[in-house]
Amino acid sequence: MKSRIYDAESVKKEIIEKNNSKIAFVIGNGINRYKDFSNSRSWEKLIQSLWNEINKDNILNEDHNGITLTELYNLMAMNVENGDFILKKIRSKIRYWKPGDHHVRIINRIQELNSPVLTTNFDKTFLKKPFVYKKTILNYKNSYHYPWFVCYSENSVKSPLDGFGIWYINGMLEYKKSIKLSLEQYAKNIEYANNLLNKGEKRLFRSNDSINWTGSDTWLQLIFNKSLFIFGLGLDENEIFLRWLLIQRKKFYNKYNINDYEGWYITTKCDMCKNSGKKLFLESVGIEVIEVNDYKDIYEKIWE
């Protein structure tokens, strides 16, 4: 599978509008970084600045190849007496982020399409004015610690497949214990998800019934029952949880010969030319790489 170069209009017509009835949008922190000229919403910069605040004798430069952000968090956590210190710092920095015009345009368009949103972001930018959404908890199991079953939408939903709603993959600000930063925390997410997929009478991998299974009330339902339109997300090596899920998705489709759902990773030409390994991973799990000219295509023109 070769990556294709699109203009914004082609992405809109040939991918979004053509597949709008079965599409889910996966949105990363790129939507917050777009037009952030102060670079204050860079997750990498945030972790780096916290490291330098804690480790004044071992300052980290911008070039820190060979270590992931999750590993940096683990190392920081070992060097502070209060385990909540770093989390409090992060929460205080992202608490006041607000939506820009492009946030409003994108989310409103997705709502018009009646499509769900899966976001890897922790912040509440999608839940602040002018957005007005109510919280629906489909199942109270583990919802306090992690929003597996929690959706934000204009109207209450009875299933993740009901239509528009915002779901948080890696935890969120409102559930302070849900924010996943370390390798151990991501590993626990994988363990929990793996139990839903592979254990019990109603496990997903037992049969090809992807509608009625143990995790059908969680946002995992969208991973296996929607075509995924991914943008604003680096999907680098530190995104171990989502990468693992994409592998499970491909395994499930292969096992039961499911060809109903597709996937697209939207990026710019200059980004992908430096990431041959990422491209190989995405293509191997059935996600087509779509290259556009620039970030304005991704965060503005596609949604006009």
C-alpha positions in Angstrom: 0.0 0.0 0.0 1.5 3.3 -1.1 0.7 6.6 0.5 -1.4 9.0 -1.6 -1.1 12.7 -2.0 -4.4 14.5 -1.7 -5.7 18.1 -1.7 -8.1 19.1 1.0 -11.1 18.9 -1.3 -10.3 15.3 -2.3 -10.0 14.2 1.4 -13.3 15.8 2.1 -15.2 14.2 -0.8 -13.4 10.9 -1.4 -12.9 9.9 2.2 -15.1 11.8 4.7 -18.3 12.3 2.7 -18.0 9.0 1.0 -17.6 7.1 4.3 -19.5 9.4 6.7 -22.0 6.7 7.8 -19.2 4.4 9.2 -16.4 6.8 10.2 -14.9 7.7 13.5 -12.4 10.5 14.0 -9.3 10.0 16.1 -7.9 13.3 17.1 -4.5 14.0 18.8 -2.8 17.0 20.3 -2.0 18.5 16.9 -5.3 20.2 17.0 -4.2 22.1 20.1 -0.8 22.9 18.7 -2.1 24.3 15.5 -1.7 28.1 15.6 -0.1 27.8 19.1 2.6 30.3 18.2 4.0 30.2 21.8 4.4 26.5 21.6 2.8 26.2 25.0 0.6 23.3 24.0 3.4 21.0 22.9 3.2 17.8 25.0 6.8 17.1 24.3 7.8 20.6 25.4 5.7 20.2 28.6 7.3 17.0 29.6 10.8 18.4 28.8 10.2 21.5 30.9 9.0 19.4 33.8 12.1 17.3 33.6 14.4 20.4 33.6 12.5 21.8 36.6 13.0 18.6 38.6 16.5 17.7 37.3 18.4 20.9 37.4 21.7 19.2 37.3 20.8 17.1 34.2 19.1 19.5 31.8 17.4 17.9 28.8 18.0 19.5 25.4 15.5 19.4 22.6 17.5 16.6 20.9 16.8 13.6 23.1 16.7 10.8 20.7 16.7 7.3 22.3 14.2 7.9 25.0 10.4 8.2 24.8 8.1 10.5 26.7 6.7 7.7 28.7 10.2 6.7 29.9 11.0 10.3 30.8 7.9 10.4 33.0 9.0 7.1 34.7 12.4 8.6 35.4 10.9 11.8 36.7 8.5 9.9 39.0 11.5 8.1 40.6 13.1 11.4 41.5 10.3 13.1 43.4 9.0 12.2 46.9 5.4 13.2 46.1 4.1 10.9 43.4 1.3 13.4 42.6 3.6 16.3 42.0 4.1 15.8 38.3 0.5 15.1 37.6 -0.6 18.2 39.5 1.8 20.2 37.4 0.5 18.8 34.2 -3.1 19.3 35.2 -2.4 22.9 36.1 -0.9 23.7 32.8 -3.6 22.2 30.6 -6.6 23.2 32.7 -7.1 26.5 31.0 -6.6 25.6 27.4 -9.5 26.9 25.3 -10.9 26.0 21.9 -9.9 28.1 18.9 -11.9 28.8 15.8 -10.5 25.6 14.1 -11.6 23.5 17.1 -15.1 24.8 16.7 -15.2 24.4 13.0 -13.9 20.8 13.1 -16.1 19.5 16.0 -19.2 21.2 14.6 -18.6 19.6 11.2 -18.1 16.1 12.8 -21.3 16.7 14.7 -23.1 17.5 11.5 -21.8 14.2 10.1 -23.1 12.5 13.3 -19.8 10.7 13.7 -18.0 9.9 17.0 -14.7 11.4 18.2 -11.9 9.4 19.9 -9.3 11.7 21.3 -5.9 10.9 22.9 -5.9 14.4 24.6 -6.4 14.8 28.4 -7.6 18.4 28.3 -11.2 19.6 28.2 -10.9 21.9 25.2 -13.7 20.0 23.4 -16.0 20.5 26.4 -15.6 24.3 26.9 -17.8 27.1 25.4 -19.1 27.3 22.8 -19.4 23.5 23.1 -22.2 22.4 25.4 -22.3 18.7 25.9 -23.7 16.4 28.5 -22.0 13.5 30.1 -23.4 10.0 29.6 -22.0 7.0 31.6 -23.0 3.8 29.9 -21.7 1.6 32.7 -20.3 2.7 36.1 -17.7 -0.1 36.2 -14.3 1.6 36.7 -15.7 4.9 35.4 -14.2 6.8 38.4 -10.7 5.8 37.6 -10.9 5.8 33.9 -13.6 6.9 31.4 -13.9 3.7 29.4 -17.7 4.1 29.5 -18.0 7.9 29.5 -19.2 9.9 26.5 -19.9 13.6 26.0 -22.5 14.5 23.5 -25.4 16.9 22.8 -27.9 14.1 23.6 -27.6 11.0 25.8 -26.3 8.0 23.9 -27.2 4.3 24.5 -24.2 2.9 22.6 -20.9 4.1 21.4 -22.2 3.4 17.9 -25.2 5.8 18.3 -23.5 8.7 16.5 -21.7 11.8 17.6 -20.0 11.8 20.9 -16.6 12.5 22.4 -14.6 9.7 24.0 -11.3 9.9 25.8 -8.8 7.2 25.0 -5.9 8.0 27.4 -7.9 9.4 30.3 -9.0 13.0 30.9 -8.6 16.0 33.2 -11.9 15.5 35.0 -10.8 12.0 36.1 -7.5 12.8 37.6 -6.5 9.2 38.3 -7.2 8.3 34.7 -4.4 10.3 33.0 -1.9 7.8 31.7 1.7 8.9 31.5 4.1 6.0 32.4 4.9 2.7 30.8 3.2 0.9 33.7 0.0 2.9 33.3 -0.2 2.2 29.6 0.6 -1.5 30.3 -2.4 -1.6 32.7 -4.6 -0.1 30.0 -3.5 -2.9 27.6 -4.1 -5.5 30.3 -7.7 -4.2 30.9 -8.5 -4.0 27.2 -6.9 -7.4 26.6 -9.2 -9.0 29.2 -12.2 -7.5 27.3 -11.0 -8.8 24.0 -9.7 -12.2 25.0 -11.3 -13.4 28.3 -14.7 -14.5 29.3 -17.7 -16.0 27.6 -18.5 -12.7 25.7 -15.0 -11.9 24.6 -14.6 -10.2 21.3 -12.1 -12.7 19.8 -14.4 -15.7 20.6 -16.7 -15.0 17.7 -17.2 -12.5 14.9 -20.1 -10.8 16.9 -18.5 -7.4 17.3 -21.7 -5.8 18.5 -22.6 -7.8 21.6 -19.4 -8.4 23.6 -18.0 -7.5 27.0 -16.6 -4.1 25.9 -19.5 -3.1 23.8 -20.3 -0.2 26.2 -16.8 1.2 26.0 -15.1 3.4 23.4 -13.3 0.2 22.3 -16.5 -0.6 20.3 -15.6 2.2 17.9 -12.1 0.9 17.3 -13.5 -2.4 15.9 -16.7 -1.2 14.3 -15.8 2.0 12.5 -13.4 3.2 9.8 -10.8 5.4 11.5 -9.9 8.9 10.3 -6.7 9.8 12.3 -5.3 13.3 12.4 -3.3 15.5 14.7 -1.7 12.5 16.2 2.0 11.6 16.0 1.4 7.9 16.7 5.1 7.6 17.6 6.7 4.8 19.5 5.4 6.2 22.9 1.8 5.7 21.8 2.0 2.1 22.8 -1.6 1.6 23.8 -3.2 2.9 20.6 -0.6 1.1 18.5 -1.4 -2.1 20.3 -5.1 -1.6 19.7 -4.5 -1.1 16.0 -2.7 -4.4 15.9 -5.6 -6.1 17.7 -8.0 -4.5 15.3 -6.1 -5.9 12.3 -5.8 -9.4 13.9 -9.6 -9.4 14.5 -10.4 -8.4 10.9 -8.0 -11.1 9.6 -9.4 -13.8 11.8 -13.0 -13.3 10.7 -12.3 -12.0 7.2 -13.9 -8.6 7.9 -13.5 -6.0 5.1 -16.1 -3.5 6.1 -13.9 -0.9 7.7 -10.9 1.2 6.5 -8.5 3.6 8.1 -6.6 6.7 7.1 -3.8 8.6 8.7 -3.7 12.2 7.6 -0.3 13.9 7.6 1.9 16.3 5.7 4.5 15.2 3.1 7.3 16.7 5.1 6.3 14.7 8.2 6.0 11.3 6.6 9.2 11.5 4.6 11.2 11.2 7.9 9.1 8.3 9.3 9.5 5.3 7.1 9.0 3.0 10.2 5.8 4.6 11.2 4.5 4.3 7.6 5.4 0.6 7.6 3.5 0.1 10.9 0.4 2.0 9.7 0.2 0.1 6.4 0.7 -3.2 8.1 -2.3 -2.6 10.4 -4.5 -1.5 7.5 -4.2 2.3 7.9 -3.6 4.1 4.6 -1.3 7.1 4.8 -2.8 10.2 3.2 -0.4 13.1 2.6 -1.6 16.6 2.2 0.3 19.8 1.5 0.3 21.5 4.8 -1.3 21.8 8.3 -3.8 24.3 7.0 -5.3 21.5 4.9 -5.6 19.3 8.0 -7.1 21.8 10.4 -9.0 24.2 8.1 -9.6 23.4 4.5 -10.9 19.8 5.0 -13.6 21.2 7.2 -14.8 24.1 5.2 
